Structure formats: C-alpha cells, structure tokens
Amino acid sequence: MLAVVPVSPGDQPKAQRLAQELQTVALEPATDPRRIEQFFSVLLVSGHRIALQQCGRNAPGAVTVDFGSAGMRHRRRGGNNEDLGKAVGVKKRSNLRVLDATAGLGRDSFVLADMGCAVTLCEREPLVALLLQAGLEAARGSDDEWLRMVSTRMQLVPGDATELSANLLEGIDVIYLDPMFPQRTQSAAVKKEMALLQRVLPSTEGVAQPETLLRWALEQSVARIVLKRPRKAPLLDDRKPSHSLQGKSIRFDVFVKRALEPASAGH
Ligand SMILES: C[S@@+](CC[C@H](N)C(=O)[O-])C[C@H]1O[C@@H](n2cnc3c(N)ncnc32)[C@H](O)[C@@H]1O
C-alpha cells in the first residue's frame, strides 16, 4: 500500500532505512511511474525532507511537516491559540513543561513551544513520527533564528504515551491531549491531508483509545490535563472538567489537579 521512494540516488540509503522501519518496500530512484501508481501512496525522500503523497490523478497535496511554512506562521496568530495558551496556563508561568501525548503533525506543539513551553512530543504512529522528526530536523537546521529557537524547545519521543517511562514524565506540568483527527476543518486542503493520513495509518484497534488515554493522563502527577475536543462533542469518558474554553469549532476541557508551581531551579 505504501512505498518509500528516494528522489535521487543519494537518498537511497535513507529510503531503505525508512522502509525497514515502516516494514514496507523501498523503490529505486527513477522508478517507472506506472510501477509507482500501483501503490496507494508513497513516502518521498529528498535530503532532510520527507513527504507523504497519494498516487493517482486528483490526489490531495502531499502531507509534510514544515514548521516554517506560511500556514504555520499564520497559525501563530490563529484564533484558537489564545485559548490554547490559557488552557495550558502559559500566563501563570511561561516556561511550562508540557507533554503533548498525541503530537500528530506537531502543529499544537509548535504553537506551545513558540509561547515558551518546553514540549515533549509523543507520537505512536511510526509514519507520523518520521514526518515529525524530519520537520524538526529541518527547523533545527534552518537559517531562521526564530524557527531554530522554537524547535530547540521540542523533543520527540516516538511511541505510545501510556507507555512513557517515569523518567520522561518527571517534571511535566501539563499533559495535552488531542486524540482524534478532526472530521471537519476550515480548510479543504487540510481536510484532504488528514483524510490521507487516516487512510494510510493502520486501524487503531487494540491500541489505547481516547478514553483510556484520558484516564491514564488523570492518574499522572501533573498540575493539569488539557483535552482538545470538537466544540459540541460530549464529555469524554463522562469526565467533567474543572472548566472549559470554547472556541468557534473546538473547545479545551481543562482538568486542574493542583496549582502550577513556579519553576524549580534547573527547569
Ligand atoms: C488529532 S492528531 C493530533 C494533531 C496535533 N494536535 C497537531 O496539532 O498536529 C492525533 C495523533 O495522536 C496520536 N495518538 C493517539 N493516541 C496516542 C497515544 N496513546 N500515544 C501517542 N500518540 C497517540 C495519533 O497517532 C495521531 O497522530
């Protein structure tokens, strides 16, 4: 269903390594397009950049993680950010340590890191984690000082959040959860990209479901848990939050366990 395609001969070793990680096939550079079209989608490898592209006519745009893109810069000033910052508590302390337990394409994580938070990004899907890793490496190697600085506050930990070691959880102030890909979004382009990801990713059967994730988060020794939900969605697992922040299409349910303490020395 998915093949890894190196754009030039120099990308071949990396393509083979990624194919091994994803337990799929790597094609040769300059493979006959008719052979490529036999796959539903391809992961294109070109230097530091990787992109997921659906094959065939009328395919949506490639899915990639580019924190320096115009879209991400626009998102910095987006309507939900103020609520996201308030929900997490950045006004109470700017250098919060946040675990984004459902990192996805890292958009919310980036916004939080831009606000000054130190963000640990956890992502359980290997393909999504690879896209995220490539985006982080590109940002760290960028000429843009702002982008480099923000990305140094982001650390990726691939794997299931509910299996994180106590070591990685130590010192975390806030757990942020956005467990479901949105069904409806403002932008048709974004919607198509998400639809592609949903089709390529394996079924979530047998893995921790959003309710399990919330229960796990509530058991951790953190000051608060923030859960992003579609605006009108029912309470997850029937758990009543301490308070909610309502946006136009989404809301943040905030579960406060204790006050956010001032940063201790070393944080
Ligand atoms: C809706 S997306 C998150 C989007 C993200 N907030 C953003 O701004 O790009 C949800 C992601 O959480 C991941 N996920 C779900 N449950 C997880 C878990 N238990 N541990 C780690 N990642 C998980 C999914 O694989 C998916 O990539």
The ligand as a Gaussian input file, in Angstrom:
#p B3LYP/6-31G(d) Opt

LIG

0 1
 C       -5.504000      14.634000      16.009000
 S       -3.877000      14.081000      15.883000
 C       -3.036000      15.340000      16.788000
 C       -2.843000      16.599000      15.984000
 C       -1.922000      17.554000      16.679000
 N       -2.534000      18.139000      17.843000
 C       -1.433000      18.636000      15.734000
 O       -1.582000      19.823000      16.087000
 O       -0.873000      18.315000      14.666000
 C       -3.790000      12.734000      16.996000
 C       -2.465000      11.992000      16.976000
 O       -2.314000      11.327000      18.222000
 C       -1.684000      10.082000      18.011000
 N       -2.010000       9.251000      19.165000
 C       -3.241000       8.785000      19.543000
 N       -3.153000       8.075000      20.674000
 C       -1.848000       8.101000      21.059000
 C       -1.134000       7.544000      22.155000
 N       -1.748000       6.790000      23.065000
 N        0.193000       7.777000      22.256000
 C        0.830000       8.521000      21.300000
 N        0.204000       9.052000      20.225000
 C       -1.113000       8.851000      20.102000
 C       -2.257000       9.614000      16.679000
 O       -1.408000       8.667000      16.058000
 C       -2.349000      10.916000      15.897000
 O       -1.183000      11.141000      15.138000

